[in-house]
Each structure stands twice: as C-alpha cells, then as structure tokens.
Amino acid sequence: MMCSRAYAGRAAGRAPRCPGCGHGAAAVAPARRRGAAAAAYSGALAPLPAGEPLWGGPRAPEQRQPQQQQQRQQEPLPAHACATYEQLSELLEARRGGAAPRDVTAALHRASLLARPAARRGGAHAPADAAAARRLVAACLGALLRESAGVTPHDLSNCLLSLAVLCRPGGPAAGAMSSGGAAPGAGAGARMQQAAQQAAQLAVQQAAQQAAQQAGGGGLSALIAPASSRALEQLLVAAAPQHQLQQLLEVAACDAALAGAEAHQLVNVLWGLAALRLRPAPHVAQALLAASQEHLERLERLGGARARTGGPQQRAPKLLSQLLWAVATLQLAPPPGWAAAYWRASGGQLAAYGGQDVSNTAWAAASLGAAPPADWLARLCGQAAAVAGTLNGQGLANTLWGLAVLAPDAVPPATLLRLLEAATAAAARLDGQNLANLAWAAARCLAAPGREQDGGTARAARGQLQALLAAYAPLAPRLAPRDWANVLWACGRLRLAPGEALLAALWRRSPAGFSTSLNPHSPTQAAGAWSPQALASCAWGCARLGAAPTRVWLSGFEAASVCQLHAFQDQQLANTLWALSRLGHAPSAGWLSQFWRHAARLPRALARAGAAAAAAPPAGSGGEELPALRQQAEAAAQHVVMVLQAAARLRQPLPSGWAEEAAAALASAAAQPGVSPRTLAAGVHALSRLGLAEGGSGSLLLACAGLDLRAPGGAAPPRLGAKDALQLLGALPGLALERQHAAAAAAQLLARCHELLRLGGFTPSHLVQVSAAAARAARSLQPPAGAGLTGDLTAALQLCCHELSAPELAQALAAVASLTSGSAAAGRRRAAGFAASGGAAARQALGAMSAGQLAAAAAGLGALGYAPDAAWLEALLVHSSCQLDRCSDGQLVQLLHGAAALLRNCGAAAGDGGTRHAAAAWLQAWQAETRHRLPGWSPSHLLGAAAAQQRMLALIQPQQAAQQHDQAAAAPIIALLGRRLLPSPGWRHAFLAASAAALPQLSAAELVALLGAVRALGLAPGPVWCAALASEAAGRRGALGARALRLHHVGLLAHGLHKLGHAVPAAQRAALLECAADAAGAASPQQLRQALQLLRLAAWSPGEAWAQRVCGTREALPAALAAARLESSWLRSSERLLRM
C-alpha cells in the first residue's frame, strides 16, 4: 500500500508535503542551520563602487549628477581612522544634520570591518561593544532616513550589506532587526534601547502638555515647538531599527529611485534583506523584482557573450544565484514573466557556477516551488556533479535536496552517485541535519517512477547511500529526533537496511527523547522532544524495514505518542497504527481508546473529500481544482484503508459503526475516478479480513472496482492491475456475497489475471500469488473456468521455477497440483513438465525450506506425479524428519500424504530397499511425533492420516518385498521392524482413542472410511471401540444430509465389524437394517448388489420381508440376489468404494 508522505522544510519555516509514496517524514529546511542564519553560507559581498553597470550600459546618468555634485562638495568623514563603534558614533554626532548618505554608509562599512575579526575568532562580543554597535546602527538608519531624498541605490546597497554583517546572528548588533528590537540574551544593549524609547515617548508627552498649556489649547501648531521637535527626533533615532529600515526602503526603493539602479545593487539590496530576514513591503518587493527583471532580460539579449570577455560580467553567476536565493528566502511572489526571464538569463551561465552558486540555486528554486525547463534542470544537474567535490556538508545537502524537490525523476543517477560519494568522503564533517536531508533527498530520487530502468548506476547510488549511513553510524549521537525521522523514512522508502550500529543507537538513545516529550515544560523540550510528525515517520520507517525494536523502545514510543495523539494529523494517525501493527506491537487499551477517539474523523474526512471531488466541475470546463481534490480524496482513502489493515493485523475490534461508516465513505469516494483501484482493493481486502463487510457494502465496493456480479461471463475490469486483482480474489471468501455473485466476481478477476498474464504484467512472485488465489477460488467458489488460465500459469511458472524463493516454490507446487487435479490429458502433460522443473528447483531449496514449506512441496510434487530418484527422496525424508516438531497438525498430515505419493511415484516398492528402509524409519519418527497430538486432531486430520499411512505401509511392508523375491531388500526392513509392527502400539492406542472421541462428528461416509482404515492398518480396535462405532451408526436413523447412512454404508459397516470379530447386538442390527431400508430407494443397482453380498458375508439374516422392502418390484432383484452368492473376489473389489 500504500506507501506515507514525506515533508521537507524550507528556509521560511514551512513544511511542504512530498507527493512521493505516501508515508510522512519530517525534513527541516536545509538552509537554516541550528544556531546560525542561512546567510552564513551565502557569503556577504564587499560594497561595490558605483561604476559601469553590470549587464549593459549606464541608464539615465543625468538623474544622479546633481546628487553627485552635492556629495563632492562635502568632505567625507574619516571613518577609516575609527577603531571602535563609539568613535564612529561620535563622528556622526559631530556632523549632526550634515552627514551625507555616502558618509553614513562609509561608517557602517567601517563598523562591519570591525565586526569581522571577532566573528572569525568565534568569540562573543563584549556587552559594551554590542550596545555601542546597536546605537550606531540606530543612529545611521536615523541619519539616512533624515537624508532619504539623497539616498541612491548604491548607498542603499552598501547599507544593507553592512547591516547584514552587523545584525546577523553572532554579530555585534545581533537581534537589532528582530520584531522586538532585541535579540534573546542581548542583555544590556536591549535594555538600553528599550529605556531610550520609553524616555523619548515620555519627553514627547511632556512637551505636548507644556505646549498645550502655553497656547491655551490651540491647534496642532502648538505641538511644533523646539522641545517637541527634539523629542520627536530622539524618538525617531531610538525607534526600532527594522521600522527605520522599512521607512527608508519606502523612499529609496520606489520605482523612480530604482530607475537607474544597477544589477549588482539590486541583488545586494535583496540579499541584505534576506540575510536580515526582513521582508519588505509588498510594493517595495515588487519594485525591486520588476527592476531586476529588466536586467535579466538585458542579460538574455546579450546572450552571455560578455561573460567570457572579463570585467564585471564575470560576477553574473554569483549575482544570479544570490538573486534567486534572496527571493526564496524572503518568500517573495515574483511578477508574471520574472521566472521565465530568470531561466533564460541563467541558462547560459550555469556552466560557470561554482559550488556555492549551485547549492544556493538548487535550494532556492525548490523552496519557491518553481518548475524550471527540462534543459535548464539538466544543465544544473551536470554542473552539480562537476562541483560536488568543492561543496561542504551543508552545500551537498542543499543541492541534493533542491534537485529532489524540483524533479526527482529527472536527476541523473550519475549526479546522484557523485553527490553521495562526496558526502561519504565528508561524513565526519556532516551534522545530523545534513545527513537527514541527504538521505531524504536520495530516497526521493531513487524511488522515483522509472528509476529501476537506470540499472547499475542506480544500484551503485543505493549502495553509496548505505555506505554513507554506515560511515555516519559512530556519529549517531548528533542526530536529533527530526533527523532520525528523515533517515528512517528514507531507509524505509527504499527498504535499505541502515545497519545494526545505527539501529542500535536509535534503540539506545531515543527513549531519552521520549521521556522529554512527556514534559512539555522541560527546557530541552523543543530541541530533544519527538514531535507527532517525527514519531509517525520513525515508526513508519521501522515498520517498512522490518526492524525489531526493543520492548523498552516500544513502551517509550507508546507513552510519548499517546500524549500527542490530539496533535496528530490524519496521515500521522494512520501511519502510526499501521506501523505498530507491522512491528507486531499491540498497543494498550488506553492507547487504543485515545487513538479511536481521534480517528473517528477519518471516515468523515473521506466522505467530505469524495463529495468535494464529485461536485467539482470537469477539468475542461473551469475545474482547475479537480486534480487537487482527487488527490485529497485518494489520500483520505489511503488513511482509512491503512487503519483497516492495521486493525485486521492486530485483530482488534473496531468501535461500533466505524467500519460501516468507513465502507460507505470508501464506496462513495470510489464511485469517482479520484480513488485508485489499488486503494479500493486494499480496503475491500481489509474489510474482508475483519469480517465487517456486509453483503450490500461488499457488492457495492466490488461494483466500484468494475465487477458485474450479475454476469458470470462478464468482461474483465480493465482498470485493475495485477496486485489489485489478487487482493480482490483473496477478499472474496470473506465477503458476505451470494454464491453465484462470488463465483461471477471470481471468474471476472481470473479472466483479468489471464489477460495480464498474456501481456506480461506479472512478476514471478505475482505468478505464484495468482496460482494460489485461483486454487482457493476453485475450491471454495467453483467459478466458470477461464479458458487456458491453468495451462498458461503452469507454463509461465515452469520458466521461472529457479527464480522463486523456497516459500514461493512450495506455494506454487501446491497451487498447481490443486488446479490440475482432474484436468484433461493436455493439462496433465503441462503439469508434468512443471513438476520436473519444480522438483529440480526443490532439490536445491530443500535446506532452505521450513517444515510447512516441505510439507506443501512434497504434497504438490506427489500429486503432480513427480518421480524423484532415491537420493532426492531420502534427502526430503531426512530434512523433514528434523522439523516434524515444528509442523502443525495439518502440515503433518500433508507431509505424510506427500511422502506416500512420492514413494509410490518413484517405485520404491519394487526398487531400492534402502529407500524403503529410510521411509520406514521416517514413518516411525512421524508416529512418535503425532502420538501425543492425536487427541486434539480434527476428524478430517484423523482420516487423512489413516488413509495416507495405509498407502505408505502398503509400499514399505516387508511381505511385499518378499513376495517379489527381493529378499536382500526385505532383510534390513525385517530386521528393523519385524513382520507386522507398523504402526507402533502406542500410536495405535492413541489413534483409536482419538477416533472414538471423534465418532459423533463424522459423516456416514467417514464412518465407513474410518472402519476400513482401522482394518487395513491392523489396529485391532477391540470390542469397546467396535461397540462405540456400531452404537453411533445405529443412532443415525432419521438423520439428514451427510450424516444419513446409505444402503451400501450399512453393508460395509456390517462386513467390517464382522471381520473384526465384533457381534453387533440385535437391537443395533435392527436399527441399521432399518436405516438401510429407508435409504434403499436412492441406491443404484450396483450399490444394492454390494449391500446384499456384504450382509450375507457378515452373516446378517434380514429376511425375505426386508429384502422385498428393499428391492420392491425392481427388475434388478434377481440379479442382486444372484450377485449376493458371488465369491469373495467381488468383496475385495468393493472395498475400493469406502468413501462413497
């Protein structure tokens, strides 16, 4: 099934859903590293001088000439001579009101240079320096805001580049651009700024009150006083810097101001805003993007020719990557045509991208949800492979994550392999988040549709991912809960074993995180706790891998999840219960109670999604939302089906009405094309296993799958795939359908399987499942046989016998034997060819077969007429004798039937005495194992064991070897067993006791068969057992159906008891004769003759009146009476009819 959805984080904190398999995985934004901004990897550009435009000639220089002349008239501040932030602040204070914008940006640039040595040292800034830097930032922004009319794009660009260095995490003014105006832990600097703001507000209020008193309450002009002006100025300077910067952008980044901006200035502005995580106002953002689009179109017209001639054009790859990174980080909505212009402009530059450019571009394009052209994406993949060796851990993770989100099926296996090789080489330098994102992205690419056609390169990439996980195993303590979730989701999606060391670290370390999740007030709760998404993804991955968590881990998982079930989404609820069922863990009653409380919304969600998809207009008539609505309906159906499958596997009762509501919602949604046939088939199969599908709902669901239950010869539903048809075939016996409807459905499904078989739509494993399903349907439903299905199945299985695993081979042999029993000569010839191939394959797989598989293989080969050689048969007997204690009761009987049939087929009765010696020893071991089990056997098992043992004894008894003058062959058997010691006395006594207890459960034919088997085996039952049998048979007068005695049954019972030396009492004899007389009307002449002869040989004298009553006026009476005087040769031949 359905496979959980995966989630991949983005830099803006959103978690988009992966449309891949179906199952969830928590992936965090690759660009946001713990404790540092994503801008740290992008790198800050040094302020660029205003000069030649980057992508073309200058535009409108006359607009800047007056400003430049005014700036040249003022002497710049000697900012380069300042060594502290305080000195820079003093310079600005000294030129209060006269500092030009370029002087302010020069001061900011000098401050950023002062901050870089401390950043390189990695040490914390002194509180005094931090406070001074924050004051300097506020003062510079206030100065620029006062001179906003003279701020050029060049000034704005340099300002933002410097602010990105000063205000980034770890910078001296860290947190100055946050919404609260102070970074967490900023301490003295934050308190000083808040105090300044409060003081300024108080000064404004006092000045306003004083002015109002002096003016006598007159007008707004009273507020314009020197004291008030100074207070307003102080408030402006002390205001939050992010608000000052937004106001500056309103003036300096308008359409008119950006008309002469150069490309690198626009990119620097956007990059600085992205590094500060400060999103501009929508109209400012649109103005910046519109101006950048003009430069992109100019670059496209140039065709990249100047990029190879040197000069400033060599910066184009860097600026292009930073432009897209900034737009994605700020989550801006580009105007129409911007994306297309970007793809065209950057397509010719991709070959010049460095590692950092490739990483930023891939991450940004994926974060924007863009859809670049295929040729652009192919060039990016090629360049990613070329620069993989230059990327660090975060760069590799960003690159692969971006490519996987953009188009996982378009990533070449060679690119994927190269990136994983580079990651494995740098495994020691990866952090947990990088590893998790690499694993998630690699799994998404490798699991993309059509990837199996890539052959060896894709397999090499899988192996490289496994090598990466193995190399990282010693560093597993670096993995946080969300990282574990991503890694396990990736391994589960690919069914790729992560290694025992990594799983052992999970079982050992995660319980501590589970305990943290139980305390929401823990200080480490946010970092070390398991979220609902992480819990569900982790459990889903473990279940897909078939892992075996420890009991402590499962208990901790249950405790951590039950506290958060209220926060689980629909998919997470379904994934969690499904995973626990696959792990074999039955949750506690309290956990299940909470689960069902929250899972009550799943059927309702499916009903709503199905109704929305049904009500949507078609795609061609304005129904653009129809595909999305159908995807929602499919997802909701998968959630319900997964819960049903888990409940069936756990054998847990569902809440009252839940299954009925789920079946109705599933049928309603399946009536529309939104629900896939695979999901519908899985749901029907789960409802069948639970026994909760009533006849009406079962018929409706099958009709939704395309089956016509009223037409036995209806056409096969074309929508169904191989797995869908198999699941529906397996579900038919559990649905409450009328027999003719179930037979019609089985016929149509088998016809669809035949059609898919001819089209080559079945793998070898599917062929085995089809044969087993067809055999089950033939036994229970007897559908109209599909023309040639059995023959084509047998031929196809014959070709792939050696590709089957041991369990599949055993299942195929048993199924084909069941399908070909009683078939025509052509079918038997095909079955013989399959038996020869299957026997050769079974010879190689004997050592790998379990007890049940050996039993199925032996019974199947024996029924198919396979004649093994002596060595093969002896190997089967040896392997099976070592596993007799592991067989169920039915498997023991099946194994005995198979051994007897194979012994008969290989002609061991007249062949090698060593084979009969091995068979006799094996039978003794079989009897020793079954002796103590016989009291619990069902009547069918008892009769089957007796019949099979009777056939086997006839083949290995030493008398028969002596009769055929094979004294050498008979001698070792006589030495081992004596003349008539089989079966053993202990087994005889146990069998007689068990069969006596089972007499009331036997049908009339089974009573006769049991008596014949007891005689044939020489069990010498004794008078008590014979009296119990006679009493049970005499009490059947008036019984109906299979329990009623027929005329020939009475004759066989009378003769068998007579041969055992038991004298039936007169009353029981009379009752039996009355039973025979009552059933005489339905007896054939042959049965009448047989009964009369057997009664005469048993010395029963019913009298002429009874004979007249039985025979009546039949013309066959003289012949019957004459036949009763025949010799005992007729009696011996009549005992072949024991099961009539």
VOSE-89450 format. One record per residue (C-alpha): residue in one letter; x, y, z. Coordinates in steps of 0.1 Angstrom, whole numbers, plus 5000, padded with zeros to 4 digits. Each point is the difference from the previous one (the first is absolute). Layout:
<sites>
aXYZ;...
</sites>
This chain:
<sites>
m500050005000;m500250245003;c503050135006;s500150415030;r500850344988;a503350175007;y500450365011;a502950234991;g500650325018;r500850334984;a502050305012;a496850195008;g499049745024;r497249844979;a499849624996;p498749904965;r498749654995;c501949774978;p497849854972;g502149684999;c498749675018;g497850075024;h501449995032;g501450325021;a503550105010;a501050325018;a502650194980;v501250335012;a501250284979;p503549924988;a501150364999;r499050085036;r502849865021;r499749975037;g501250325017;a500950184968;a498350174972;a499949864965;a501850314989;a503249875015;y500549774971;s499050254973;g502850235009;a499950385000;l501350214972;a502250295007;p498450344990;l500550064963;p500850344987;a497650174977;g501349964965;e499249824968;p496749815002;l500549635002;w497749894971;g500150284975;g500750374996;p499050275026;r496550115002;a498850365006;p503250145015;e498650355000;q497749905029;r503049955023;q502350294989;p498550265024;q500349775029;q503649914992;q500950374997;q498550075034;q501849705016;r503350124986;q499650345016;q500049835035;e503149865015;p499649635010;l500349905036;p503349835008;a498249675008;h503049794990;a501950145029;c497549895027;a500849695020;t496949975021;y496250034996;e500050295025;q502450204978;l497749944970;s497050125020;e501950315011;l500950094964;l496349974990;e499050215030;a502650274991;r498650034965;r496449995012;g497750114972;g502950034976;a501049644993;a499549904964;p498549654993;r503349884987;d501850105032;v497449815021;t500449694978;a503850045003;a499650005038;l497949694998;h502549834978;r502850085024;a497949855028;s499549684981;l503849984995;l500550045038;a497549715005;r501749754977;p503149925021;a497849925030;a497849784978;r503049814987;r501249945036;g496649865008;g499950185034;a497150205014;h500050374998;a500450205032;p496750155013;a501450354996;d500949944964;a496649844993;a498250305015;a502250244980;a499449824968;r496350005005;r500050375007;l502250064969;v497549804978;a497150205013;a501850334996;c501149914964;l496549904990;g498650325015;a502550204981;l499249834967;l496350045007;r500550385005;e501950024967;s497849744982;a499650234970;g503749974993;v500349635005;t501049834968;p499749624992;h503849995004;d499650135036;l497149775007;s502049704987;n503050085022;c497850075030;l498349664998;l503249814995;s501550165031;l496949945020;a500049634990;v503449975016;l499250205031;c496649875008;r500349634990;p500049745028;g503450025017;g500550364988;p500650295024;a496550134994;a498349664998;g496250025004;a499850374992;m497749924970;s497849765019;s496450085007;g500650085036;g503050214993;a502349785021;a501549674996;p499449745027;g502750045025;a501150334986;g500050125036;a501350355006;g499650124964;a496349904999;r499350165033;m501750324990;q498150034967;q496649935017;a500950265027;a500850264973;q496749934982;q498150045033;a501850325008;a499350154966;q496349925002;l499850165034;a501850314987;v497650034972;q497049985023;q501450265024;a500950244972;a496549964985;q498450085033;q502250315006;a499350134965;a496349965004;q500050195033;q502050294985;a497950024969;g496849975020;g499049684983;g500450154965;g500349774969;l502749774987;s502550284996;a500550005037;l501749674997;i502750144977;a502350135027;p503749965004;a499749775029;s497549794982;s502149994968;r503049875020;a497849745017;l498749884966;e503649984988;q501049795030;l497149774994;l500949964963;v503649915009;a499049765028;a497249844980;a500449634990;p502649984972;q497949764979;h497350274998;q502550264991;l501449784972;q496449934987;q499450384999;l503350054982;l499049734974;e496750184994;v501950304988;a503249864985;a498649694984;c497150144981;d499649974963;a501550354993;a503049955022;l500749654985;a499950124964;g503750054999;a501049715022;e502649764988;a499649625002;h502549935028;q498350285021;l496649844997;v501449665008;n501850145031;v496950165013;l498049684997;w502849795014;g500450235030;l496349995007;a500149624998;a503049985023;l498250225025;r496849804996;l498250334994;r497249974975;p499350334982;a496650144994;p498249844970;h500350304977;v503750045009;a500649644992;q498250024967;a502050314991;l503349825007;l499049694980;a498750214971;a503350184998;s501949685002;q497949854972;e501150274977;h503649915006;l499249634996;e498550074966;r503050224990;l502449715010;e497949764979;r500450244970;l503750015005;g500049624999;g502849985025;a502650104974;r501650265022;a500249765029;r503049844984;t501850334992;g501050085035;g499050315021;p497050035021;q498049754980;q501949725017;r497950075031;a496849904982;p499849645013;k500550115036;l497450284997;l497549774983;s500349735027;q499750265028;l497050174984;l498049674999;w501249915036;a498850345013;v496649974983;a499549655014;t501250095035;l497650305001;q497349784984;l499150284976;a497549954972;p501750104967;p498050194974;p498849824969;g502849924977;w502750045026;a500749635004;a500149944962;a502550294996;y502149865028;w500249654984;r500950154966;a502650235014;s501749755023;g499949704977;g503150124981;q501850085032;l499649665019;a503249864986;a501950285019;y498349945033;g502149915030;g499149765027;q498350265022;d498150144970;v498749654991;s498949935036;n498250335004;t498349984967;a498749645005;w498850085035;a498350324989;a498249864970;a498649725021;s499050225028;l498050234976;g498249694986;a501250104965;a499849794969;p503250074980;p500349884964;a501449654995;d503150124982;w500850255028;l499649735026;a502249764980;r502850264999;l499650075037;c500449625007;g503049984978;q501750295018;a499149865034;a501849684991;a503050214988;v500350215032;a499049735026;g503649965012;t500150375010;l496850005021;n499949975038;g497449805019;q497350274999;g500750074963;l499649634991;a496849985020;n498550314985;t500949904965;l498649655002;w496950115019;g499250264974;l500549774971;a497849745017;v497250245006;l500250164965;a499849674979;p501149685017;d499549804969;a502250234979;v503149985022;p502549784982;p501349715020;a503550114992;t499450345017;l498449835030;l502949765003;r502650284998;l498350205027;l499749705023;e503649914995;a501050355010;a497849985030;t501549675011;a503550144997;a498950295023;a497949795024;a502050105030;r499250374994;l496349954994;d497550105027;g496849815007;q497850234980;n502349974969;l500049625001;a496250005004;n499450224971;l502449814978;a498349675009;w496650144994;a500950154966;a501949694988;a497049785009;r497650234982;c502249984968;l500649635002;a496349925006;a498850224971;p498049824973;g502149834973;r503150005021;e500349624997;q500950054964;d503250185008;g501749685008;g503449985016;t500550375007;a496850025021;r501149685019;a503450165006;a498350315013;r498049785024;g503249845012;q501650345004;l497250125022;q500349685021;a503850075003;l499350365011;l497749885027;a502549745012;a502850275000;y497850235021;a499049735026;p502750105025;l498650354999;a496449905006;p499850215033;r499950314978;l496649904986;a497050185014;p496549855000;r499150174967;d503349874985;w499249645011;a496650044984;n501550104967;v502649735000;l497649725009;w497450134974;a502749994973;c501149655010;g496449885002;r499150154966;l502849814984;r499949705023;l503750065005;a501549875032;p501850285019;g502249765019;e499849845034;a502250275016;l497750284989;l496949825012;a501649915033;a500750375005;l496450074993;w498749755026;r502550125025;r499750384997;s496450074990;p498349905033;a501650315016;g498350214974;f496749825006;s500250095037;t500750364990;s496950004979;l497949915030;n501050335018;p498950304979;h501650245025;s503449844998;p502750264989;t501249754973;q496649914988;a500250204968;a503449854989;g499949655013;a496349915000;w498349784973;s497350194981;p497049824986;q501550014966;a503349855012;l498349735019;a497849894971;s502850014975;c502449815022;a497549725007;w499149984963;g503649974990;c500749735026;a496949804988;r501150024964;l503449885009;g498749715020;a502050115030;a499749855034;p499850285026;t500749915036;r497249985024;v501350315018;w499950204968;l496549894992;s498750095034;g501750344999;f498650064965;e496549915012;a500350235030;a501350294979;s497449974973;v496949965022;c500650345015;q500150164965;l497349814981;h497850315002;a502650184978;f500449724974;q498850074965;d498049744982;q502949864982;q502149975031;l497249825018;a499749744972;n503849964997;t500449955037;l497449725005;w501149844967;a503650005011;l499349865035;s498149714984;r502849924976;l502450015029;g497949745018;h499350235030;a496450015013;p499550335017;s498450025034;a496250045005;g500650365011;w502050094970;l497549844977;s497150195017;q501750334994;f500949904964;w496449914991;r498850325016;h502150204975;a499749764971;a496250054999;r500650294977;l501749794973;p496849864983;r498350345002;a503150154983;l499849744973;a496350074995;r500650384997;a502949954976;g498049774978;a497050234999;a502350304991;a501649814972;a496649894987;a498650355001;a503050164982;p499550094963;p502049814974;a503550114993;g499150134966;s497150225012;g501750215027;g500849725024;e503650085005;e499849885036;l498749664991;p503449824999;a500950145035;l496649895013;r500449654986;q503549985017;q498450105033;a497349734996;e502749744992;a502050115030;a497049985023;a499149664986;q503549875007;h499850125036;v496849805006;v501449694982;m503250015020;v498050015033;l497949704988;q503149804990;a501650075034;a496849905019;a499849684980;r503649925007;l499750085037;r496749815003;q498650305018;p496350075001;l498950324984;p497750255017;s496449964993;g499050144967;w503650094989;a500449734974;e496550064986;e500650374997;a503449934984;a498649764975;a497350244990;a502450294996;l502449784980;a497349884977;s498850364995;a503450134992;a500949704978;a497150084978;q502050294987;p503449974982;g501750155030;v500749685019;s502449764983;p499149634995;r503049905022;t498750195030;l496549874994;a501249644997;a502150035032;g496950145018;v497849714989;h502649755010;a500450165035;l496250005005;s499949644990;r502649915025;l498150185027;g496849824990;l498250345000;a499050034964;e496349924997;g498649874968;g498750344989;s503250205007;g502149724986;s498049994967;l500250384998;l503750015004;l500649724974;a497750194976;c502150315005;a503149794990;g498349924967;l498549655007;d496649904988;l498749755025;r496949924980;a501949884969;p502149695006;g501650044966;g500550385003;a503050184986;a503150045022;p500350345015;p502850184981;r500950245029;l501349735023;g503749935001;a501749675011;k500150085037;d496550145000;a498549694984;l501949775025;q498750195030;l496449994988;l500349634993;g501349955036;a497250215014;l497149814983;p499749715026;g499650255028;l497350214984;a496449925008;l499149954964;e497649754984;r501849714986;q499150084964;h501150365004;a503349895016;a500649754971;a499350264974;a502450245017;a502749735002;a499549914963;q500550364989;l503050055022;l501649684988;a499350124964;r501850335008;c502949805014;h500249804969;e500050314979;l502850155020;l501949674998;r499950014962;l501150375000;g503049915023;g498750205029;f501049755027;t503349965018;p500949645011;s498750095035;h496750124985;l499749674981;v500249815032;q497450225016;v497749964970;s500349625000;a499349995038;a497050234996;a498649804971;a500349685020;r498250155030;a497250134977;a499749674983;r499649815033;s497550245016;l498150174972;q500349784969;p499950294976;p499649944963;a503549894989;g501950254980;a501249864967;g503649915002;l500850185032;t501349695018;g502149894970;d501550354995;l500850035037;t501749665001;a502150094969;a501050335014;l500949865034;q502049724983;l502250274984;c500850185033;c500249725025;h503650065008;e499350375007;l497549925028;s500950015036;a499449695021;p496650125014;e498950104965;l501049674985;a498149805026;q496950224996;a500249964962;l500349635001;a497049965023;a497950244979;v500749844967;a499349665014;s496750125012;l499150174967;t501049704977;s498349735020;g497549834978;s501150204969;a500249874965;a503049824985;a501550324986;g499850175034;r501649705016;r502950014975;r500650365007;a499949935037;a502549724996;g502450244983;f499650255029;a500449725025;a503349914985;s501350365002;g498550045034;g501649685013;a503450114988;a499650345016;a498749845032;r503149785002;q502150325002;a497750175025;l499449715024;g502450145026;a498350345000;m496449875004;s498250015033;a497949715012;g496850144985;q501650074967;l501549654998;a496549865006;a498450214973;a502849924975;a499949635007;a496249994997;g500050204968;l502849804983;g498349685010;a496650104986;l501750124968;g501549664994;y503650105005;a502249695002;p503150095020;d503249795001;a500949825032;a502550265011;w497550294996;l497349815020;e502449915028;a501250365002;l496350115004;l499449745027;v503150115019;h499350374999;s496449965009;s500749765029;c502150275016;q497050245000;l497149785009;d499650185033;r499650334983;c497149884978;s496450085007;d497449725000;g498950074965;q503650024988;l500849665015;v497249844981;q501050184969;l503649895003;l498949635005;h497850024968;g502950154981;a502549745012;a497749724991;a499350144966;l503750054992;l500849665013;r497449854976;n501150224970;c503749905003;g499149625001;a501749945033;a497849705007;a501849804973;g503350205001;d502750095024;g499649845034;g502050295015;t497350244990;r497349795017;h502249975030;a500350385002;a496250044995;a499349755028;a502350185024;w498450334990;l496549865006;q501149895035;a501250355008;w496750144986;q498049775022;a502150095031;e499350374993;t496349974994;r499249755027;h499550275027;r498250234976;l497349764988;p497450095027;g499850354987;w499749924963;s496950074980;p498249714983;s501350114966;h503649985013;l499449665016;l498549864968;g502750154978;a502749875022;a498549655000;a499649994962;a503550144993;q501649765025;q498149714984;r501450084966;m503550045014;l500049685019;a498949814969;l503250134983;i502549925028;q498649695016;p502649724998;q497549744989;q499650174966;a503750014995;a500249635008;q497149924977;q502050164972;h503049785007;d502150305013;q501349845031;a503150225001;a497850315000;a497649855026;a502749895025;p500950345015;i496450105003;i499149675017;a503050055023;l498850355009;l496349955002;g499249645004;r497149844980;r497050225009;l501150275025;l498850304981;p498350215013;s501449995035;p497849895029;g500150345017;w498950184968;r497349744995;h498650055034;a500150384997;f498349994966;l497249785012;a499350225030;a500050324978;s497849844973;a497549875026;a499750355014;a499450144965;l497349754989;p497050235006;q501650264977;l500549764970;s497749984970;a498749664989;a502749964973;e502750095026;l498849745024;v500449734973;a503450144989;l501250005037;l499049645004;g501749904968;a503250195010;v500049835034;r499849664984;a502650084973;l502550135026;g499449695022;l499350215031;a497949735017;p497650245017;g498349775024;p496449965011;v499650355017;w501050194969;c497949784977;a497050035023;a500350385000;l500150004962;a497049774997;s498150215025;e500850324982;a498949854966;a496849865014;g499050335014;r500150174966;r496549894990;g498150304989;a503150214995;l500150234971;g502750104976;a503549865002;r499349845034;a497349774985;l501149644994;r499649874964;l499349644992;h503549914990;h501350185031;v498149755022;g501449714980;l503550125003;l499650065038;a498549665006;h502849824981;g502850215016;l498849935035;h499549644992;k503749984988;l501150165032;g498249735020;h497350225015;a496549875003;v497650294996;p497149985025;a496649914986;a498550345008;q502850194982;r499949764971;a496350064996;a500550385001;l502749974974;l497849794977;e497250265004;c502550274989;a500849794970;a496449944991;d499250375003;a502850094976;a499449724976;g498050214976;a503050224991;a502449714996;s501349904966;p499849634988;q503849975006;q499750135036;l497049775005;r502049694989;q503050115021;a497950055031;l498249664997;q503349824995;l501750175030;l497149925023;r500149644990;l503749985006;a499550165034;a497549735009;w497250255004;s496549854991;p497650284993;g497349774986;e497850004970;a497850285012;w503050235003;a501349904966;q496650054985;r499850355016;v503450094988;c499849864965;g496350054995;t498949924964;r503350084985;e501149804971;a503550005014;l498949785030;p500849664984;a503450134989;a500750155034;l499149675018;a502249824975;a502950245006;a499749945037;r501249654995;l503250114982;e503449915012;s502050235023;s501950154971;w497150244995;l500250085037;r503750104997;s499350224970;s497050175018;e502250125028;r501450264976;l496750185005;l500650095036;r499550374994;m496749984981;
</sites>
